[in-house]
Each structure stands twice: as C-alpha cells, then as structure tokens.
Amino acid sequence: MKQRKICITFAGAVGNSKTPISHYLSIKLNLPIFNNDAIRSEVKEDLGIFDDEEYIKRRDLRLREVLKSGNSFIYDASVDRRWRKFKKDLLSSRYSFFIISLDLSKELLTKLYRSKRYFNSLKRIDELIQDHNHFLNEYANDVGLHIGDKEFPNRLQISFDQVKEYLKKR
C-alpha cells in the first residue's frame, strides 16, 4: 500500500519560531519547505511594495502545484486563520497533516518580538493571541503537538521526536 503524503504545518502567532522548527525538521526528515515569508519577500522585491492580492495569488498557485506534485512537505506558515480551507485542500489531495501548535504566553511572545525587532507585531500581540485561541477553540482535535513556554527551549527536538513518532504510526 502506498504511504500517504504528509504536510507538517504550524498554528500560532507571528514570530513564534515556525521557521527554526521548519528548518530543523527539513534537515532531519529530508523534506522541502514551503515558506510563506519567501513569497512575501518576492512580491515586495518584484513590485517594490507589498501587494496582498499578488501575494495571495502566488501563494495559492504554488500551493496547488505542491499539492498536485504529491510530495510531502513542511508548510512554514501559521494556519490559524485559513485552516478550514487549507485542511479541505490537503484532504482532497489525499494528504495527511501534522500541526505543531505554538501556544506561547504573551510574556514570551513579547520577549521574542523585542529580540527580533517585530515592533508591528508587538502592537498587535493581543489580536494575534486571540486569533490563535480562536483556532484552538475550533480545531484543537487537529493539532498533533502543543508547545508552550515550558517546552519552548527544547522545541526543535520535541517537534522532531513527535513528528517521527507520528510518521512511524502511519
């Protein structure tokens, strides 16, 4: 029987360590990364400004190409606000998924935002936390792993161990 394709993705506020975890998992599991931020940068570079419509157009086109390819991948983005549609797209393309939810406190997020100089996100921190909590209230059963403040220092290894265990059970 052919093994199902998998998408490893994330839920959580902006700047919560998705990219470091994505890169760690990519190396350990030999999986490509689909990175939303790279598409945002590309749009800014091509147009000289950020255009949300162009970004969405490119993101969605590339995601369709990835899903059509049938290759497993890591989706380095938060699915909090678009999980309903993305889940439908994954399932219709016969993908399974593993969501790593970064459930970080306002205090830890504030520390991260300051260290990364994410001042705009710092201004929106309550809204970002609220978006994530809304996702958790609706889709908690879809999450494969929750990482909170306590687990954060070991997030890379914990993520790898849990994804590896998930893959073993498939």
GUVO-539170 format. One record per atom (N, C-alpha, C, CB): residue number from 1; atom name; x, y, z. Coordinates in Angstrom, 1 decimal. Glycine has a CB too. Layout:
N
 mardo torvo      x      y      z
   NUM    CA      X      Y      Z
...
END
This chain:
170
 mardo torvo      x      y      z
     1     N    0.8   -1.2    0.0
     1    CA    0.0    0.0    0.0
     1     C    0.9    1.2    0.0
     1    CB   -1.0    0.0    1.2
     2     N    0.5    2.2   -0.8
     2    CA    1.3    3.5   -0.9
     2     C    1.1    4.3    0.3
     2    CB    0.9    4.3   -2.2
     3     N    2.3    4.8    0.9
     3    CA    2.2    5.6    2.1
     3     C    1.6    7.0    1.7
     3    CB    3.6    5.8    2.7
     4     N    0.8    7.5    2.6
     4    CA    0.1    8.8    2.4
     4     C    1.1    9.9    2.5
     4    CB   -1.0    9.1    3.4
     5     N    0.8   11.0    1.7
     5    CA    1.6   12.2    1.7
     5     C    1.3   12.9    3.0
     5    CB    1.3   13.0    0.4
     6     N    2.3   13.7    3.5
     6    CA    2.1   14.5    4.7
     6     C    2.5   15.9    4.5
     6    CB    2.9   13.8    5.8
     7     N    1.7   16.8    5.2
     7    CA    2.1   18.2    5.3
     7     C    2.3   18.5    6.8
     7    CB    1.0   19.1    4.7
     8     N    3.4   18.9    7.2
     8    CA    3.7   19.4    8.5
     8     C    3.5   20.9    8.6
     8    CB    5.1   18.9    9.0
     9     N    2.7   21.4    9.4
     9    CA    2.4   22.8    9.5
     9     C    2.3   23.3   10.9
     9    CB    1.2   23.2    8.7
    10     N    2.0   24.6   11.0
    10    CA    2.0   25.2   12.3
    10     C    0.8   26.1   12.6
    10    CB    3.2   26.1   12.4
    11     N    0.5   26.3   13.9
    11    CA   -0.5   27.2   14.3
    11     C    0.1   28.0   15.4
    11    CB   -1.8   26.5   14.9
    12     N   -0.2   29.3   15.4
    12    CA    0.3   30.2   16.5
    12     C    0.6   31.6   15.9
    12    CB    1.6   29.6   17.0
    13     N    0.9   32.5   16.8
    13    CA    1.1   33.9   16.5
    13     C    2.4   34.1   15.6
    13    CB    1.2   34.7   17.7
    14     N    2.4   35.2   14.9
    14    CA    3.6   35.6   14.1
    14     C    4.8   35.5   15.0
    14    CB    3.4   37.0   13.5
    15     N    6.0   35.2   14.4
    15    CA    7.2   35.2   15.1
    15     C    7.4   34.3   16.3
    15    CB    7.4   36.6   15.6
    16     N    6.8   33.1   16.2
    16    CA    6.8   32.2   17.4
    16     C    7.8   31.0   17.2
    16    CB    5.4   31.7   17.6
    17     N    8.6   31.1   16.2
    17    CA    9.6   30.0   16.0
    17     C    9.3   29.0   14.9
    17    CB    9.9   29.4   17.2
    18     N    8.3   29.3   14.0
    18    CA    7.9   28.3   13.0
    18     C    9.1   28.0   12.1
    18    CB    6.8   28.9   12.1
    19     N    9.8   29.1   11.7
    19    CA   10.9   28.9   10.7
    19     C   12.1   28.1   11.3
    19    CB   11.4   30.2   10.2
    20     N   12.6   28.3   12.5
    20    CA   13.6   27.5   13.0
    20     C   13.2   26.0   13.1
    20    CB   14.0   28.0   14.4
    21     N   11.9   25.8   13.5
    21    CA   11.5   24.4   13.6
    21     C   11.4   23.8   12.2
    21    CB   10.1   24.3   14.3
    22     N   10.9   24.6   11.3
    22    CA   10.7   24.1    9.9
    22     C   12.1   23.6    9.3
    22    CB   10.2   25.2    9.0
    23     N   13.1   24.5    9.5
    23    CA   14.4   24.1    9.0
    23     C   15.0   22.9    9.7
    23    CB   15.4   25.3    9.2
    24     N   14.8   22.8   11.0
    24    CA   15.3   21.7   11.8
    24     C   14.7   20.4   11.2
    24    CB   15.1   21.8   13.3
    25     N   13.3   20.4   11.1
    25    CA   12.6   19.2   10.6
    25     C   13.0   18.9    9.2
    25    CB   11.1   19.5   10.7
    26     N   13.2   19.9    8.4
    26    CA   13.6   19.7    7.0
    26     C   14.9   18.9    6.9
    26    CB   13.7   21.1    6.2
    27     N   15.8   19.3    7.7
    27    CA   17.1   18.6    7.7
    27     C   17.0   17.2    8.2
    27    CB   18.2   19.4    8.5
    28     N   16.3   17.1    9.3
    28    CA   16.2   15.8   10.0
    28     C   15.3   14.8    9.2
    28    CB   15.6   15.9   11.4
    29     N   14.3   15.3    8.5
    29    CA   13.4   14.4    7.8
    29     C   13.5   14.5    6.2
    29    CB   12.0   14.8    8.1
    30     N   14.4   15.3    5.8
    30    CA   14.7   15.4    4.3
    30     C   13.4   15.8    3.6
    30    CB   15.2   14.1    3.8
    31     N   12.7   16.8    4.1
    31    CA   11.5   17.3    3.5
    31     C   11.7   18.8    3.0
    31    CB   10.3   17.2    4.5
    32     N   11.1   19.1    1.9
    32    CA   11.2   20.5    1.4
    32     C   10.3   21.4    2.2
    32    CB   10.8   20.6   -0.1
    33     N   10.6   22.7    2.2
    33    CA    9.8   23.7    3.0
    33     C    9.1   24.6    2.0
    33    CB   10.8   24.5    3.9
    34     N    7.9   24.8    2.2
    34    CA    7.1   25.8    1.5
    34     C    7.0   27.0    2.5
    34    CB    5.6   25.3    1.1
    35     N    7.6   28.1    2.1
    35    CA    7.8   29.2    3.1
    35     C    7.0   30.4    2.6
    35    CB    9.2   29.6    3.2
    36     N    5.9   30.8    3.3
    36    CA    5.1   32.0    3.0
    36     C    5.9   33.3    3.0
    36    CB    4.0   32.1    4.0
    37     N    6.8   33.4    3.9
    37    CA    7.6   34.7    4.0
    37     C    8.5   34.9    2.8
    37    CB    8.5   34.7    5.3
    38     N    9.0   33.8    2.2
    38    CA    9.8   33.9    0.9
    38     C    8.9   34.5   -0.2
    38    CB   10.4   32.5    0.5
    39     N    7.6   34.1   -0.2
    39    CA    6.7   34.6   -1.3
    39     C    6.4   36.1   -1.0
    39    CB    5.4   33.8   -1.3
    40     N    6.3   36.4    0.3
    40    CA    6.0   37.8    0.6
    40     C    7.2   38.7    0.2
    40    CB    5.8   38.0    2.2
    41     N    8.4   38.2    0.5
    41    CA    9.7   38.9    0.1
    41     C    9.7   39.1   -1.5
    41    CB   10.9   38.2    0.6
    42     N    9.4   38.0   -2.1
    42    CA    9.5   38.0   -3.6
    42     C    8.5   39.1   -4.2
    42    CB    9.1   36.6   -4.2
    43     N    7.3   39.1   -3.6
    43    CA    6.4   40.1   -4.1
    43     C    6.9   41.6   -3.9
    43    CB    5.0   40.0   -3.4
    44     N    7.4   41.8   -2.7
    44    CA    8.0   43.1   -2.4
    44     C    9.1   43.5   -3.3
    44    CB    8.5   43.2   -0.9
    45     N   10.0   42.5   -3.6
    45    CA   11.2   42.7   -4.5
    45     C   10.7   43.0   -5.9
    45    CB   12.1   41.5   -4.4
    46     N    9.7   42.2   -6.4
    46    CA    9.3   42.3   -7.8
    46     C    8.5   43.6   -8.0
    46    CB    8.4   41.1   -8.1
    47     N    7.7   44.0   -7.0
    47    CA    6.8   45.1   -7.2
    47     C    7.3   46.4   -6.6
    47    CB    5.4   44.8   -6.7
    48     N    8.2   46.3   -5.7
    48    CA    8.7   47.5   -5.0
    48     C    7.9   47.8   -3.8
    48    CB    8.8   48.6   -5.9
    49     N    6.7   47.2   -3.6
    49    CA    5.8   47.3   -2.5
    49     C    5.2   46.0   -2.2
    49    CB    4.7   48.4   -2.8
    50     N    4.6   45.8   -1.1
    50    CA    3.8   44.6   -0.8
    50     C    2.4   44.8   -1.3
    50    CB    3.9   44.2    0.7
    51     N    2.0   43.8   -2.1
    51    CA    0.6   43.8   -2.6
    51     C    0.0   42.5   -2.2
    51    CB    0.6   43.9   -4.2
    52     N   -1.0   42.6   -1.3
    52    CA   -1.6   41.4   -0.7
    52     C   -2.3   40.5   -1.7
    52    CB   -2.7   41.8    0.4
    53     N   -3.0   41.1   -2.7
    53    CA   -3.6   40.3   -3.7
    53     C   -2.6   39.5   -4.5
    53    CB   -4.4   41.2   -4.7
    54     N   -1.5   40.1   -4.9
    54    CA   -0.5   39.4   -5.7
    54     C    0.2   38.3   -4.8
    54    CB    0.6   40.4   -6.1
    55     N    0.4   38.6   -3.5
    55    CA    0.9   37.6   -2.6
    55     C    0.0   36.4   -2.6
    55    CB    1.2   38.2   -1.2
    56     N   -1.3   36.6   -2.4
    56    CA   -2.3   35.5   -2.2
    56     C   -2.3   34.7   -3.5
    56    CB   -3.7   36.0   -1.9
    57     N   -2.3   35.4   -4.7
    57    CA   -2.3   34.7   -6.0
    57     C   -1.1   33.8   -6.1
    57    CB   -2.3   35.8   -7.1
    58     N    0.1   34.3   -5.8
    58    CA    1.3   33.5   -6.0
    58     C    1.3   32.3   -5.0
    58    CB    2.5   34.3   -5.8
    59     N    0.9   32.6   -3.7
    59    CA    0.9   31.6   -2.7
    59     C    0.0   30.5   -3.1
    59    CB    0.5   32.2   -1.3
    60     N   -1.2   30.8   -3.5
    60    CA   -2.2   29.8   -3.8
    60     C   -1.8   29.0   -5.0
    60    CB   -3.6   30.4   -4.0
    61     N   -1.3   29.6   -6.0
    61    CA   -0.8   28.9   -7.2
    61     C    0.3   27.9   -6.9
    61    CB   -0.3   29.9   -8.3
    62     N    1.2   28.4   -6.1
    62    CA    2.3   27.5   -5.7
    62     C    1.9   26.3   -4.8
    62    CB    3.4   28.2   -5.0
    63     N    0.9   26.6   -3.9
    63    CA    0.4   25.5   -3.1
    63     C   -0.3   24.5   -3.9
    63    CB   -0.6   26.1   -2.0
    64     N   -1.1   25.0   -4.9
    64    CA   -1.7   24.0   -5.8
    64     C   -0.7   23.1   -6.5
    64    CB   -2.6   24.7   -6.8
    65     N    0.4   23.7   -6.9
    65    CA    1.5   23.0   -7.6
    65     C    2.1   21.9   -6.7
    65    CB    2.6   23.9   -8.1
    66     N    2.3   22.3   -5.4
    66    CA    2.9   21.4   -4.5
    66     C    1.9   20.3   -4.2
    66    CB    3.2   22.1   -3.1
    67     N    0.7   20.6   -4.0
    67    CA   -0.3   19.5   -3.7
    67     C   -0.5   18.6   -4.9
    67    CB   -1.7   20.1   -3.3
    68     N   -0.4   19.1   -6.1
    68    CA   -0.5   18.3   -7.3
    68     C    0.7   17.4   -7.4
    68    CB   -0.7   19.2   -8.5
    69     N    1.8   17.9   -7.0
    69    CA    3.1   17.1   -7.1
    69     C    3.0   15.8   -6.3
    69    CB    4.3   17.9   -6.7
    70     N    2.2   15.8   -5.2
    70    CA    2.1   14.7   -4.3
    70     C    3.3   14.5   -3.4
    70    CB    2.0   13.5   -5.2
    71     N    4.2   15.4   -3.3
    71    CA    5.3   15.3   -2.4
    71     C    5.0   15.8   -1.0
    71    CB    6.5   16.1   -2.9
    72     N    5.5   15.1    0.0
    72    CA    5.3   15.5    1.4
    72     C    6.1   16.8    1.5
    72    CB    5.8   14.4    2.4
    73     N    5.7   17.7    2.5
    73    CA    6.4   19.0    2.6
    73     C    6.1   19.6    4.0
    73    CB    6.0   19.9    1.5
    74     N    6.9   20.6    4.3
    74    CA    6.7   21.4    5.5
    74     C    6.1   22.7    5.1
    74    CB    8.0   21.5    6.4
    75     N    5.0   23.1    5.7
    75    CA    4.3   24.4    5.3
    75     C    4.7   25.4    6.4
    75    CB    2.8   24.2    5.2
    76     N    5.7   26.2    6.2
    76    CA    6.2   27.1    7.2
    76     C    5.4   28.4    7.2
    76    CB    7.7   27.5    6.9
    77     N    4.2   28.2    7.8
    77    CA    3.2   29.3    7.9
    77     C    2.3   28.9    9.1
    77    CB    2.5   29.5    6.6
    78     N    1.6   29.9    9.6
    78    CA    0.6   29.6   10.6
    78     C   -0.8   29.4    9.8
    78    CB    0.5   30.8   11.6
    79     N   -1.5   28.4   10.2
    79    CA   -2.7   28.1    9.5
    79     C   -3.9   28.6   10.3
    79    CB   -2.9   26.6    9.3
    80     N   -3.7   29.4   11.4
    80    CA   -4.7   29.8   12.3
    80     C   -6.0   30.4   11.6
    80    CB   -4.2   30.8   13.2
    81     N   -5.8   31.3   10.6
    81    CA   -6.9   32.0   10.0
    81     C   -7.4   31.3    8.8
    81    CB   -6.5   33.4    9.7
    82     N   -6.7   30.4    8.2
    82    CA   -7.1   29.7    7.0
    82     C   -7.2   28.2    7.0
    82    CB   -6.3   30.2    5.8
    83     N   -7.2   27.7    8.2
    83    CA   -7.2   26.2    8.3
    83     C   -8.3   25.5    7.7
    83    CB   -7.1   25.9    9.8
    84     N   -9.5   26.0    7.8
    84    CA  -10.7   25.3    7.2
    84     C  -10.5   25.0    5.7
    84    CB  -12.0   26.2    7.4
    85     N  -10.1   26.0    4.9
    85    CA   -9.8   25.9    3.5
    85     C   -8.6   25.0    3.2
    85    CB   -9.7   27.2    2.8
    86     N   -7.5   25.3    4.0
    86    CA   -6.3   24.6    3.7
    86     C   -6.5   23.1    4.1
    86    CB   -5.1   25.2    4.6
    87     N   -7.2   22.8    5.2
    87    CA   -7.4   21.4    5.5
    87     C   -8.2   20.7    4.4
    87    CB   -8.2   21.3    6.8
    88     N   -9.2   21.4    3.9
    88    CA  -10.0   20.8    2.8
    88     C   -9.1   20.5    1.6
    88    CB  -11.2   21.8    2.4
    89     N   -8.2   21.5    1.2
    89    CA   -7.3   21.3    0.1
    89     C   -6.4   20.1    0.3
    89    CB   -6.5   22.5   -0.1
    90     N   -5.9   20.0    1.6
    90    CA   -5.0   18.9    1.9
    90     C   -5.7   17.5    1.7
    90    CB   -4.4   19.0    3.3
    91     N   -6.9   17.4    2.3
    91    CA   -7.6   16.2    2.3
    91     C   -8.1   15.8    0.9
    91    CB   -8.8   16.3    3.2
    92     N   -8.5   16.8    0.1
    92    CA   -8.9   16.5   -1.2
    92     C   -7.7   16.0   -2.1
    92    CB   -9.6   17.7   -1.9
    93     N   -6.5   16.4   -1.7
    93    CA   -5.3   16.0   -2.4
    93     C   -4.7   14.7   -1.8
    93    CB   -4.3   17.1   -2.5
    94     N   -5.4   14.2   -0.8
    94    CA   -5.1   12.9   -0.1
    94     C   -3.8   13.1    0.7
    94    CB   -4.9   11.8   -1.1
    95     N   -3.7   14.2    1.4
    95    CA   -2.6   14.4    2.3
    95     C   -3.1   14.2    3.7
    95    CB   -2.0   15.9    2.1
    96     N   -2.2   13.7    4.6
    96    CA   -2.4   13.8    6.0
    96     C   -1.7   15.0    6.5
    96    CB   -2.0   12.4    6.7
    97     N   -1.9   15.4    7.7
    97    CA   -1.3   16.6    8.2
    97     C   -0.9   16.4    9.7
    97    CB   -2.2   17.8    8.1
    98     N    0.1   17.1   10.1
    98    CA    0.6   17.2   11.5
    98     C    0.7   18.6   11.8
    98    CB    1.9   16.3   11.7
    99     N   -0.1   19.1   12.7
    99    CA    0.0   20.6   13.1
    99     C    0.8   20.7   14.4
    99    CB   -1.4   21.2   13.3
   100     N    1.8   21.5   14.4
   100    CA    2.5   21.9   15.6
   100     C    2.0   23.2   16.1
   100    CB    4.1   21.9   15.4
   101     N    1.3   23.3   17.2
   101    CA    0.7   24.5   17.7
   101     C    1.7   25.1   18.8
   101    CB   -0.7   24.2   18.4
   102     N    2.1   26.3   18.5
   102    CA    2.9   27.1   19.4
   102     C    2.1   28.0   20.3
   102    CB    4.0   27.9   18.7
   103     N    1.8   27.5   21.5
   103    CA    0.8   28.1   22.4
   103     C    1.6   28.9   23.5
   103    CB   -0.1   27.1   23.1
   104     N    2.2   30.0   23.0
   104    CA    3.1   30.8   23.8
   104     C    2.4   31.9   24.6
   104    CB    4.2   31.4   23.0
   105     N    2.9   32.2   25.8
   105    CA    2.3   33.3   26.6
   105     C    2.6   34.6   26.0
   105    CB    2.8   33.2   28.0
   106     N    1.8   35.6   26.4
   106    CA    2.1   37.0   26.0
   106     C    3.5   37.4   26.4
   106    CB    1.0   37.9   26.6
   107     N    3.9   37.0   27.6
   107    CA    5.2   37.4   28.1
   107     C    6.3   36.9   27.2
   107    CB    5.4   36.9   29.5
   108     N    6.3   35.6   26.8
   108    CA    7.3   35.0   25.9
   108     C    7.2   35.6   24.5
   108    CB    7.1   33.5   25.9
   109     N    6.0   35.8   24.0
   109    CA    5.9   36.4   22.7
   109     C    6.5   37.8   22.7
   109    CB    4.4   36.5   22.2
   110     N    6.2   38.6   23.7
   110    CA    6.7   39.9   23.9
   110     C    8.3   39.9   23.8
   110    CB    6.2   40.6   25.2
   111     N    8.9   39.0   24.6
   111    CA   10.3   38.8   24.6
   111     C   10.9   38.5   23.2
   111    CB   10.7   37.7   25.6
   112     N   10.2   37.6   22.5
   112    CA   10.6   37.2   21.2
   112     C   10.5   38.4   20.2
   112    CB    9.8   36.0   20.7
   113     N    9.4   39.1   20.2
   113    CA    9.1   40.2   19.3
   113     C   10.2   41.3   19.6
   113    CB    7.7   40.8   19.5
   114     N   10.5   41.6   20.8
   114    CA   11.5   42.6   21.1
   114     C   12.9   42.1   20.6
   114    CB   11.6   42.9   22.6
   115     N   13.2   40.9   20.8
   115    CA   14.6   40.4   20.3
   115     C   14.7   40.4   18.8
   115    CB   14.8   39.0   20.9
   116     N   13.5   40.2   18.1
   116    CA   13.5   40.1   16.7
   116     C   13.2   41.5   16.0
   116    CB   12.5   39.1   16.2
   117     N   12.9   42.4   16.9
   117    CA   12.5   43.8   16.5
   117     C   11.2   43.8   15.6
   117    CB   13.7   44.4   15.6
   118     N   10.3   42.9   16.1
   118    CA    9.0   42.8   15.4
   118     C    8.0   43.8   16.1
   118    CB    8.4   41.4   15.5
   119     N    8.3   45.1   16.0
   119    CA    7.5   46.1   16.7
   119     C    6.1   46.2   16.2
   119    CB    8.2   47.4   16.5
   120     N    5.8   46.0   14.9
   120    CA    4.4   46.0   14.5
   120     C    3.6   44.8   15.1
   120    CB    4.4   45.9   12.9
   121     N    4.3   43.7   15.2
   121    CA    3.6   42.5   15.8
   121     C    3.4   42.8   17.3
   121    CB    4.4   41.2   15.6
   122     N    4.3   43.4   17.9
   122    CA    4.2   43.8   19.3
   122     C    2.9   44.6   19.6
   122    CB    5.4   44.5   19.8
   123     N    2.7   45.5   18.6
   123    CA    1.5   46.4   18.7
   123     C    0.2   45.5   18.6
   123    CB    1.5   47.5   17.7
   124     N    0.3   44.4   17.9
   124    CA   -0.9   43.6   17.6
   124     C   -1.0   42.3   18.4
   124    CB   -1.0   43.2   16.1
   125     N   -0.1   42.2   19.4
   125    CA    0.1   41.0   20.2
   125     C   -1.2   40.4   20.7
   125    CB    1.0   41.2   21.3
   126     N   -2.1   41.2   21.2
   126    CA   -3.4   40.7   21.8
   126     C   -4.2   40.1   20.7
   126    CB   -4.1   41.8   22.5
   127     N   -4.3   40.8   19.5
   127    CA   -5.1   40.3   18.4
   127     C   -4.5   39.0   17.9
   127    CB   -5.1   41.3   17.3
   128     N   -3.2   38.8   17.8
   128    CA   -2.6   37.6   17.4
   128     C   -2.8   36.4   18.3
   128    CB   -1.0   37.8   17.2
   129     N   -2.7   36.7   19.6
   129    CA   -3.0   35.7   20.6
   129     C   -4.5   35.3   20.5
   129    CB   -2.7   36.2   22.0
   130     N   -5.4   36.2   20.3
   130    CA   -6.8   36.0   20.2
   130     C   -7.1   35.1   18.9
   130    CB   -7.6   37.3   20.1
   131     N   -6.5   35.4   17.8
   131    CA   -6.6   34.6   16.6
   131     C   -6.2   33.1   16.9
   131    CB   -5.8   35.1   15.5
   132     N   -5.1   33.0   17.6
   132    CA   -4.6   31.6   17.9
   132     C   -5.6   30.9   18.8
   132    CB   -3.2   31.7   18.5
   133     N   -6.1   31.6   19.8
   133    CA   -7.0   31.0   20.7
   133     C   -8.3   30.6   20.0
   133    CB   -7.4   31.9   21.9
   134     N   -8.8   31.4   19.1
   134    CA   -9.9   31.0   18.3
   134     C   -9.7   29.8   17.5
   134    CB  -10.3   32.2   17.3
   135     N   -8.5   29.7   16.9
   135    CA   -8.1   28.4   16.2
   135     C   -8.2   27.2   17.1
   135    CB   -6.7   28.6   15.5
   136     N   -7.6   27.4   18.3
   136    CA   -7.6   26.2   19.2
   136     C   -9.0   25.8   19.7
   136    CB   -6.7   26.6   20.4
   137     N   -9.8   26.8   19.9
   137    CA  -11.2   26.5   20.3
   137     C  -11.9   25.7   19.2
   137    CB  -11.9   27.8   20.6
   138     N  -11.6   26.0   18.0
   138    CA  -12.4   25.3   16.9
   138     C  -11.7   24.0   16.4
   138    CB  -12.5   26.3   15.7
   139     N  -10.4   24.0   16.4
   139    CA   -9.7   22.9   15.8
   139     C   -8.7   22.2   16.7
   139    CB   -8.9   23.4   14.6
   140     N   -8.8   22.2   17.9
   140    CA   -7.9   21.6   18.9
   140     C   -7.6   20.1   18.5
   140    CB   -8.4   21.7   20.3
   141     N   -8.7   19.4   18.0
   141    CA   -8.5   18.0   17.7
   141     C   -7.6   17.7   16.5
   141    CB   -9.9   17.4   17.4
   142     N   -7.4   18.8   15.7
   142    CA   -6.5   18.6   14.5
   142     C   -5.0   18.7   14.9
   142    CB   -6.9   19.6   13.5
   143     N   -4.7   19.3   16.1
   143    CA   -3.3   19.5   16.5
   143     C   -2.6   18.3   16.9
   143    CB   -3.3   20.6   17.6
   144     N   -1.4   18.0   16.4
   144    CA   -0.6   16.9   16.8
   144     C    0.3   17.1   17.9
   144    CB    0.2   16.4   15.6
   145     N    0.7   18.4   18.1
   145    CA    1.6   18.7   19.2
   145     C    1.4   20.1   19.7
   145    CB    3.1   18.5   18.7
   146     N    1.4   20.3   21.0
   146    CA    1.3   21.7   21.6
   146     C    2.6   22.0   22.2
   146    CB    0.1   21.7   22.6
   147     N    3.2   23.1   21.9
   147    CA    4.4   23.6   22.6
   147     C    4.1   24.9   23.3
   147    CB    5.5   23.8   21.5
   148     N    4.3   24.9   24.6
   148    CA    4.1   26.1   25.4
   148     C    5.4   26.6   25.9
   148    CB    3.2   25.7   26.6
   149     N    5.3   27.6   26.8
   149    CA    6.5   28.2   27.3
   149     C    7.5   27.2   27.9
   149    CB    6.2   29.3   28.3
   150     N    7.0   26.3   28.6
   150    CA    7.9   25.3   29.3
   150     C    8.7   24.4   28.3
   150    CB    7.0   24.4   30.2
   151     N    8.0   24.1   27.2
   151    CA    8.7   23.2   26.2
   151     C    9.5   24.0   25.2
   151    CB    7.6   22.4   25.4
   152     N    9.3   25.3   25.1
   152    CA    9.9   26.2   24.1
   152     C   11.4   26.0   24.0
   152    CB    9.6   27.6   24.4
   153     N   12.2   26.0   25.1
   153    CA   13.6   25.8   24.9
   153     C   14.0   24.5   24.2
   153    CB   14.3   25.8   26.3
   154     N   13.2   23.5   24.2
   154    CA   13.5   22.2   23.5
   154     C   12.6   22.0   22.3
   154    CB   13.4   21.1   24.5
   155     N   12.0   23.0   21.8
   155    CA   11.0   22.9   20.7
   155     C   11.5   22.1   19.5
   155    CB   10.6   24.3   20.3
   156     N   12.8   22.3   19.1
   156    CA   13.3   21.6   17.9
   156     C   13.2   20.1   18.1
   156    CB   14.7   22.1   17.6
   157     N   13.8   19.6   19.2
   157    CA   13.9   18.2   19.4
   157     C   12.5   17.6   19.7
   157    CB   14.9   17.9   20.6
   158     N   11.7   18.3   20.5
   158    CA   10.4   17.8   20.8
   158     C    9.6   17.7   19.5
   158    CB    9.7   18.8   21.8
   159     N    9.7   18.7   18.6
   159    CA    8.9   18.6   17.4
   159     C    9.4   17.4   16.5
   159    CB    9.1   19.9   16.6
   160     N   10.7   17.3   16.4
   160    CA   11.2   16.1   15.6
   160     C   10.8   14.8   16.2
   160    CB   12.8   16.2   15.6
   161     N   10.9   14.7   17.5
   161    CA   10.5   13.4   18.2
   161     C    9.0   13.1   17.9
   161    CB   10.8   13.4   19.7
   162     N    8.2   14.1   18.1
   162    CA    6.7   13.8   17.9
   162     C    6.3   13.6   16.4
   162    CB    5.9   15.0   18.4
   163     N    7.0   14.3   15.5
   163    CA    6.7   14.0   14.1
   163     C    7.2   12.7   13.7
   163    CB    7.3   15.1   13.2
   164     N    8.4   12.3   14.2
   164    CA    8.9   11.0   13.9
   164     C    8.0    9.9   14.4
   164    CB   10.4   10.9   14.5
   165     N    7.5   10.1   15.6
   165    CA    6.6    9.1   16.2
   165     C    5.3    9.0   15.4
   165    CB    6.2    9.5   17.6
   166     N    4.8   10.1   14.9
   166    CA    3.6   10.2   14.1
   166     C    3.8    9.4   12.8
   166    CB    3.2   11.6   13.8
   167     N    5.0    9.7   12.2
   167    CA    5.3    9.0   10.9
   167     C    5.4    7.5   11.1
   167    CB    6.6    9.6   10.3
   168     N    6.0    7.1   12.2
   168    CA    6.2    5.7   12.5
   168     C    4.8    5.0   12.6
   168    CB    7.0    5.5   13.8
   169     N    3.8    5.6   13.1
   169    CA    2.5    5.1   13.3
   169     C    1.7    5.0   12.1
   169    CB    1.7    5.8   14.4
   170     N    2.0    5.8   11.1
   170    CA    1.2    5.8    9.8
   170     C    1.4    4.6    9.1
   170    CB    1.7    7.0    8.9
END
